[in-house]
């Protein structure tokens, strides 16, 4: 979910300025997903509720959950 979400935001922000920069972002993310680079993460994942509230917040609305 976050890969698609962040990629979409990069596309929106850069399409008129540097239309192909999304490729760099995608390759950096995919490179980071390689198993040999795995290590413990410093933060736990967001809950479903937190993810929902974050996505709603991007639209300028506030979730009351």
C-alpha positions in Angstrom: 0.0 0.0 0.0 2.7 2.5 0.9 4.7 1.8 -2.2 1.8 2.7 -4.4 0.8 5.6 -2.2 4.2 7.2 -2.1 4.8 6.6 -5.8 1.5 8.3 -6.6 2.5 11.3 -4.6 5.9 11.6 -6.3 4.2 11.4 -9.7 1.7 14.1 -8.7 4.5 16.4 -7.4 7.0 16.0 -10.3 5.0 15.3 -13.4 5.3 18.8 -14.8 8.8 19.5 -13.5 10.7 16.2 -14.1 8.3 13.7 -15.6 10.6 10.7 -15.4 11.9 11.2 -11.9 9.3 8.7 -10.6 11.6 6.0 -12.0 14.4 6.9 -9.6 12.0 6.8 -6.7 10.7 3.4 -7.7 14.1 1.9 -8.2 15.3 3.3 -4.8 12.3 1.7 -3.1 12.7 -1.6 -4.9 16.4 -1.7 -4.1 15.6 -1.2 -0.4 13.2 -4.2 -0.4 16.0 -6.7 -1.3 16.2 -9.4 1.3 20.0 -9.0 1.9 19.3 -5.4 3.1 16.7 -6.5 5.7 17.2 -5.4 9.3 14.9 -4.8 12.3 12.8 -1.7 11.8 12.8 1.0 14.5 9.0 1.5 14.5 6.1 -0.9 14.4 3.7 -0.7 11.5 0.7 1.6 11.6 -2.6 0.1 12.5 -5.4 -0.1 9.9 -7.1 2.8 11.7 -3.9 4.9 11.6 -3.4 4.3 7.9 -7.0 5.2 7.2 -6.7 8.4 9.2 -3.5 9.3 7.4 -5.0 8.9 4.0 -8.2 10.8 4.9 -6.0 13.6 6.2 -4.3 14.0 2.8 -7.7 15.0 1.4 -8.0 17.9 3.8 -10.6 16.2 5.9 -10.3 15.0 9.5 -11.4 11.5 10.5 -13.1 11.4 13.8 -12.3 7.8 14.6 
